[in-house]
Amino acid sequence: MRAPTRRSVLTGLSATAATGLLTAPAHATSSSSAAGGGPWARRAAETWRALLDHFAVDDGSGLLREQVPAAEDDPEYSYEWPFSQAHVAALDLTGIPGTGRKYRDDLRALAAAQQHYWSPAGSTGLPGFASAPLPPYASGGDFFYDDNLWVGLLDVQQYAMTGDRTALREAQAISDLVDSGWDTDASHAAPGGVFWTQAPWSSDRNTVSNMPAAELDLRLFQFTRERRYLERARKYHAWTNRYLQREDGLYHDHLDLEGVVETTVWSYNQGVPVGVNVLLHLLTREREHLTEARRIADASLAWFVDGGRLDSHPPFFNSIWFKNLLLLESVTGGHRYRDAMAAYAERMWTTRRDAATGLFVFPDGETGGATTMLLQQAAMVQVFAVLAWNRKDHGLLY
């Protein structure tokens, strides 16, 4: 049977509360009249070209560098999380109406290179992405559950856009890996929660290792109808709400095994719970989740935009925050969140871009100098690319 169009998936998402669960993905087609994508598409293209020009390693591996200029102790190839965000950027570029297809070769190349990080087993015995490439490129590294989750969320977005069943299977494997990281020791303070990493030097349980897990599993439930994914998502969502959510709706960063909470409010830790609540609303018909998504979104908009904090947060956190706000707006309508995203993008283009290189330069808090990290450049590609999307496609995000 031929897969439905992208438009039919988005319509199905909006109507889930009335008609049941979505079962099939969309192909990445769009009838948008904005052929070429306009100025945001041009900025995305220029930023992407600069990323490839400055970060690509010319050795046939398809891997990328960590930052420009390189620091003395930089690895030869970037760590997994920065690489994955460049991979996400390529996927987002393919969603631009009219011009997205020209990025498909880049997406395929990055998908192939992503597998250099795939390891047959971590400390829980399940496979996943290591924090560095495996031999012959590097020696691998510990598994970080949030690193794996960003790839899983990329995978479900790719499945929604293209029907790629290989991506779906990888997302399912990542879901199993992350669930194996759930803390089962009832003697711990705030028992439960997914650990941040398998590395022995940390026992933190983070918003970022639990809420993205919920978002991934809700997408997997949407696509497969397997109840285990909904049950996992509810488990992660409930634990994070109980132990890391503030009264105003915003989320702290993490807590340790003694229950000591690290209270920093990062932008991405607010965005993903918005997306989780949107998907819970669409997939369970429970309207209180949409109310909660709006509450978190509005509290975070007040905190970061009205409070003047947004530009001091890393662009790779802000891009995730904004995408989840657009997912909410795909259900509620309006353009307040997209307007805030466009204003941020305009500021970054004006104040952070080096016109000579096309790179976005940000202060380096450790050295006091300035640098362009792969994570930063990739995040700006994502921001510009998604602003160039047809707004009717925002329901595909994460």
C-alpha positions as CSV (number, residue, x, y, z in Angstrom):
1,M,0.0,0.0,0.0
2,R,1.3,3.5,-0.9
3,A,2.1,5.6,2.2
4,P,-0.1,8.7,2.7
5,T,1.1,12.2,2.0
6,R,2.7,14.4,4.6
7,R,-0.5,16.5,4.7
8,S,-2.6,13.5,5.6
9,V,-0.3,12.7,8.6
10,L,-0.6,16.3,9.9
11,T,-4.4,16.2,9.5
12,G,-4.4,12.9,11.3
13,L,-2.4,14.4,14.2
14,S,-4.8,17.2,14.6
15,A,-7.7,14.9,14.6
16,T,-6.3,12.2,16.8
17,A,-8.5,13.0,19.7
18,A,-11.6,12.3,17.6
19,T,-10.5,9.6,15.2
20,G,-7.9,7.4,17.0
21,L,-4.2,6.8,16.5
22,L,-2.1,7.5,13.5
23,T,-0.6,4.3,12.0
24,A,1.4,5.3,9.0
25,P,4.1,8.0,8.2
26,A,4.0,10.7,5.6
27,H,6.3,11.2,2.7
28,A,8.1,14.5,2.5
29,T,6.1,16.3,0.0
30,S,4.6,19.8,0.2
31,S,2.4,21.9,-2.0
32,S,3.7,25.1,-0.5
33,S,3.7,28.0,-2.9
34,A,6.9,29.3,-1.3
35,A,9.2,27.5,-3.8
36,G,12.7,28.1,-2.7
37,G,11.7,28.8,0.9
38,G,12.4,32.5,0.9
39,P,15.1,34.3,3.1
40,W,15.1,31.7,5.8
41,A,15.9,29.0,3.3
42,R,18.7,31.1,1.9
43,R,20.1,31.6,5.4
44,A,19.8,27.9,6.2
45,A,21.7,27.1,3.0
46,E,24.5,29.5,3.6
47,T,24.9,28.4,7.2
48,W,24.9,24.7,6.1
49,R,27.5,25.4,3.5
50,A,29.7,27.1,6.0
51,L,29.3,24.1,8.3
52,L,30.4,21.7,5.6
53,D,33.3,23.9,4.5
54,H,34.8,24.3,8.0
55,F,33.8,21.2,9.9
56,A,34.1,18.3,7.3
57,V,37.0,16.0,7.8
58,D,38.4,15.1,4.3
59,D,39.3,11.5,4.9
60,G,36.3,9.7,3.6
61,S,34.8,9.0,7.0
62,G,32.0,11.5,6.7
63,L,32.7,12.7,10.2
64,L,33.0,16.3,11.4
65,R,35.2,18.3,13.7
66,E,34.2,19.5,17.1
67,Q,34.9,23.2,16.8
68,V,36.6,26.0,14.8
69,P,39.2,26.9,15.6
70,A,40.2,23.6,17.1
71,A,41.4,23.5,20.7
72,E,44.6,21.8,21.6
73,D,42.8,18.9,23.3
74,D,40.0,18.5,20.8
75,P,39.5,15.0,19.5
76,E,40.1,14.3,15.8
77,Y,36.3,13.9,15.3
78,S,33.4,15.4,17.1
79,Y,31.6,13.7,19.9
80,E,28.3,12.0,19.1
81,W,25.9,14.7,20.3
82,P,27.4,17.5,18.1
83,F,27.4,15.1,15.1
84,S,23.8,14.1,15.7
85,Q,22.8,17.7,15.7
86,A,24.4,18.2,12.3
87,H,22.5,15.1,11.2
88,V,19.3,16.7,12.5
89,A,20.1,19.9,10.6
90,A,20.4,17.9,7.3
91,L,17.0,16.3,8.0
92,D,15.4,19.7,8.7
93,L,16.9,21.1,5.5
94,T,15.2,18.3,3.5
95,G,11.8,19.6,4.8
96,I,12.2,23.0,3.1
97,P,9.5,23.3,0.4
98,G,10.9,23.5,-3.1
99,T,14.6,23.1,-2.3
100,G,14.7,20.4,0.4
101,R,15.4,17.6,-2.0
102,K,18.9,19.0,-2.8
103,Y,20.0,18.1,0.7
104,R,19.0,14.4,0.5
105,D,22.6,13.3,-0.5
106,D,24.0,15.2,2.6
107,L,21.4,13.5,4.8
108,R,22.3,10.1,3.4
109,A,26.0,10.7,4.0
110,L,25.5,11.9,7.5
111,A,23.2,8.9,8.3
112,A,26.0,6.6,7.1
113,A,28.6,8.4,9.2
114,Q,26.3,8.3,12.2
115,Q,26.8,4.6,12.4
116,H,30.5,5.1,13.2
117,Y,29.2,5.8,16.7
118,W,27.1,2.7,17.0
119,S,28.3,0.2,19.6
120,P,27.1,-3.4,20.0
121,A,26.6,-3.1,23.7
122,G,26.9,-0.7,26.6
123,S,26.9,-1.4,30.3
124,T,23.3,-2.7,30.3
125,G,24.1,-5.1,27.5
126,L,22.0,-3.3,24.8
127,P,23.4,-1.5,21.7
128,G,23.4,2.2,21.2
129,F,25.5,5.2,20.2
130,A,28.7,5.7,22.1
131,S,30.0,9.2,22.8
132,A,32.8,9.0,20.3
133,P,33.3,7.1,17.1
134,L,34.4,3.5,17.3
135,P,37.6,2.1,15.7
136,P,39.2,2.7,13.4
137,Y,38.2,6.3,13.9
138,A,38.4,6.5,17.7
139,S,38.0,4.3,20.7
140,G,34.3,4.8,21.4
141,G,33.1,6.0,24.8
142,D,30.4,5.8,27.4
143,F,26.8,5.8,26.4
144,F,24.8,9.0,27.3
145,Y,21.1,8.4,27.3
146,D,20.3,11.9,26.1
147,D,22.8,11.6,23.2
148,N,20.9,8.5,22.1
149,L,17.5,10.1,22.5
150,W,18.3,13.0,20.1
151,V,19.1,10.4,17.5
152,G,15.9,8.5,18.3
153,L,13.9,11.7,17.9
154,L,15.6,12.4,14.6
155,D,14.7,8.8,13.6
156,V,11.0,9.3,14.3
157,Q,10.9,12.6,12.5
158,Q,12.6,11.0,9.6
159,Y,10.0,8.1,9.6
160,A,7.2,10.7,9.8
161,M,8.7,12.6,6.8
162,T,9.8,9.7,4.6
163,G,8.5,6.3,5.9
164,D,12.0,5.1,6.5
165,R,11.5,1.8,8.4
166,T,15.2,1.5,9.1
167,A,15.0,4.7,11.1
168,L,11.9,3.4,12.9
169,R,13.7,0.2,13.9
170,E,16.7,2.2,15.2
171,A,14.3,4.4,17.3
172,Q,12.8,1.3,18.8
173,A,16.3,0.0,19.7
174,I,17.1,3.3,21.3
175,S,13.8,3.2,23.3
176,D,14.8,-0.2,24.7
177,L,18.3,1.1,25.6
178,V,17.0,4.1,27.4
179,D,14.4,2.0,29.4
180,S,17.3,-0.2,30.5
181,G,18.8,2.9,32.1
182,W,15.8,3.3,34.5
183,D,16.9,3.5,38.2
184,T,15.4,0.4,39.9
185,D,17.0,0.9,43.3
186,A,14.1,1.9,45.6
187,S,16.5,2.9,48.3
188,H,17.6,6.0,46.3
189,A,16.0,9.4,47.0
190,A,13.4,10.1,44.4
191,P,13.4,6.5,43.2
192,G,13.2,5.9,39.5
193,G,14.2,8.0,36.6
194,V,16.5,7.4,33.7
195,F,20.2,8.1,34.5
196,W,21.9,10.7,32.3
197,T,24.8,8.4,31.4
198,Q,26.2,4.9,31.8
199,A,29.6,6.5,32.8
200,P,30.5,5.5,36.4
201,W,31.3,9.1,37.4
202,S,27.7,10.3,37.3
203,S,24.5,9.0,38.9
204,D,22.4,12.0,38.0
205,R,18.9,11.6,36.7
206,N,18.0,14.5,34.4
207,T,15.0,16.1,32.8
208,V,16.9,15.6,29.5
209,S,17.3,11.9,30.0
210,N,13.6,11.4,30.8
211,M,11.4,13.9,29.0
212,P,12.9,13.2,25.5
213,A,12.5,9.5,26.3
214,A,8.8,10.2,26.9
215,E,8.6,12.1,23.6
216,L,10.3,9.4,21.7
217,D,8.0,6.7,23.1
218,L,4.9,8.7,22.3
219,R,6.0,8.9,18.7
220,L,6.7,5.2,18.7
221,F,3.2,4.5,20.2
222,Q,1.8,6.8,17.5
223,F,3.4,4.8,14.7
224,T,3.2,1.2,16.1
225,R,0.2,1.2,18.6
226,E,2.3,-0.9,20.9
227,R,1.1,-0.1,24.5
228,R,4.5,-0.6,26.0
229,Y,5.6,2.7,24.5
230,L,2.7,4.6,26.0
231,E,3.4,3.0,29.4
232,R,7.1,4.0,29.2
233,A,6.2,7.6,28.2
234,R,3.8,8.0,31.1
235,K,6.4,6.6,33.5
236,Y,9.1,9.0,32.4
237,H,6.7,11.9,32.3
238,A,5.3,11.3,35.8
239,W,8.7,10.9,37.4
240,T,10.0,14.1,35.9
241,N,6.9,16.0,36.9
242,R,7.1,14.7,40.5
243,Y,10.7,15.4,41.2
244,L,12.0,18.1,38.8
245,Q,9.0,20.4,37.9
246,R,8.6,23.7,39.6
247,E,5.3,25.1,40.7
248,D,5.3,27.6,37.8
249,G,5.6,24.7,35.4
250,L,9.2,25.1,34.5
251,Y,11.8,22.3,35.1
252,H,15.0,22.0,37.0
253,D,18.0,20.3,35.4
254,H,18.6,17.1,37.4
255,L,18.9,15.5,40.8
256,D,21.4,13.1,42.4
257,L,21.0,9.9,44.4
258,E,20.6,11.9,47.6
259,G,17.8,13.9,46.1
260,V,19.7,17.2,45.8
261,V,18.3,19.1,42.9
262,E,20.4,21.2,40.4
263,T,18.0,24.1,39.8
264,T,19.2,25.6,36.5
265,V,16.4,26.3,34.1
266,W,17.6,25.4,30.6
267,S,15.6,26.2,27.5
268,Y,15.5,22.7,26.1
269,N,14.4,21.3,29.3
270,Q,11.2,23.4,29.0
271,G,10.6,22.7,25.3
272,V,10.6,18.9,25.4
273,P,7.9,18.7,28.1
274,V,5.8,21.0,25.9
275,G,6.1,18.5,23.1
276,V,5.4,15.6,25.4
277,N,2.1,17.1,26.6
278,V,1.1,18.0,23.1
279,L,1.6,14.3,22.0
280,L,-0.1,13.0,25.1
281,H,-3.1,15.2,24.3
282,L,-3.3,14.0,20.7
283,L,-2.7,10.3,21.5
284,T,-4.8,9.9,24.6
285,R,-7.6,12.5,24.1
286,E,-6.8,13.9,27.6
287,R,-7.3,17.6,27.1
288,E,-5.5,18.5,30.4
289,H,-2.2,17.8,28.6
290,L,-2.9,20.5,26.1
291,T,-3.6,22.9,28.9
292,E,-0.3,21.9,30.6
293,A,1.6,22.3,27.3
294,R,0.3,25.9,27.0
295,R,1.2,26.6,30.7
296,I,4.8,25.4,30.3
297,A,5.2,27.2,27.0
298,D,3.9,30.5,28.3
299,A,5.9,30.2,31.5
300,S,9.1,29.5,29.5
301,L,8.4,32.3,27.0
302,A,8.0,34.7,29.9
303,W,11.2,33.3,31.5
304,F,13.4,33.4,28.4
305,V,12.0,36.1,26.2
306,D,10.3,38.6,28.5
307,G,13.0,37.9,31.1
308,G,15.8,38.6,28.6
309,R,17.5,35.3,29.2
310,L,17.2,33.6,25.9
311,D,20.3,34.9,24.1
312,S,22.5,33.8,27.0
313,H,21.4,30.2,26.5
314,P,23.2,28.0,23.9
315,P,21.6,28.0,20.5
316,F,21.6,24.1,20.6
317,F,19.2,24.3,23.6
318,N,17.1,27.1,22.1
319,S,16.6,25.2,18.8
320,I,15.1,22.3,20.6
321,W,12.9,24.6,22.7
322,F,11.6,26.4,19.7
323,K,10.8,23.3,17.7
324,N,8.6,22.0,20.5
325,L,6.8,25.3,20.7
326,L,6.1,25.0,17.0
327,L,4.7,21.6,17.6
328,L,2.3,23.1,20.1
329,E,1.4,25.9,17.7
330,S,0.6,23.3,15.0
331,V,-2.3,22.2,17.3
332,T,-3.4,25.5,18.9
333,G,-2.8,27.8,15.9
334,G,-1.4,31.3,16.2
335,H,2.1,32.5,15.6
336,R,3.4,33.9,18.9
337,Y,6.0,31.2,19.4
338,R,7.1,31.3,15.7
339,D,7.4,35.1,15.9
340,A,9.7,34.7,18.9
341,M,11.8,32.1,17.0
342,A,12.1,34.4,14.0
343,A,13.1,37.4,16.2
344,Y,15.8,35.2,17.8
345,A,17.0,34.0,14.4
346,E,17.2,37.5,13.2
347,R,19.3,38.6,16.2
348,M,21.7,35.7,15.8
349,W,22.1,36.5,12.1
350,T,22.8,40.1,12.8
351,T,25.0,39.8,15.9
352,R,26.7,36.4,15.9
353,R,27.4,35.7,12.2
354,D,30.8,36.3,10.7
355,A,29.9,37.3,7.2
356,A,33.4,36.4,5.9
357,T,33.2,32.7,7.0
358,G,29.4,32.2,7.4
359,L,30.1,30.8,10.9
360,F,28.2,31.8,14.0
361,V,30.6,32.9,16.7
362,F,29.7,32.7,20.4
363,P,31.6,33.6,23.6
364,D,33.7,30.7,25.0
365,G,33.0,30.7,28.7
366,E,36.0,28.6,29.6
367,T,38.7,30.6,27.8
368,G,37.1,34.0,27.6
369,G,37.6,34.0,23.8
370,A,35.2,33.1,21.0
371,T,34.6,29.9,19.2
372,T,32.2,28.2,16.8
373,M,31.2,24.7,18.0
374,L,29.7,22.2,15.6
375,L,26.7,22.2,18.0
376,Q,26.2,25.9,17.6
377,Q,26.5,26.0,13.8
378,A,24.2,23.0,13.4
379,A,21.6,24.5,15.7
380,M,21.5,27.7,13.7
381,V,20.9,25.6,10.5
382,Q,18.0,23.9,12.2
383,V,16.5,27.2,13.3
384,F,16.7,28.8,9.8
385,A,15.6,25.6,8.1
386,V,12.5,25.1,10.2
387,L,11.5,28.7,9.8
388,A,11.5,28.0,6.1
389,W,9.1,25.1,6.4
390,N,5.5,25.2,5.5
391,R,3.8,25.9,8.8
392,K,1.4,23.0,8.2
393,D,4.4,20.7,8.6
394,H,5.3,21.7,12.1
395,G,3.4,18.8,13.5
396,L,6.2,16.5,12.3
397,L,8.7,18.0,14.7
398,Y,10.0,15.6,17.4
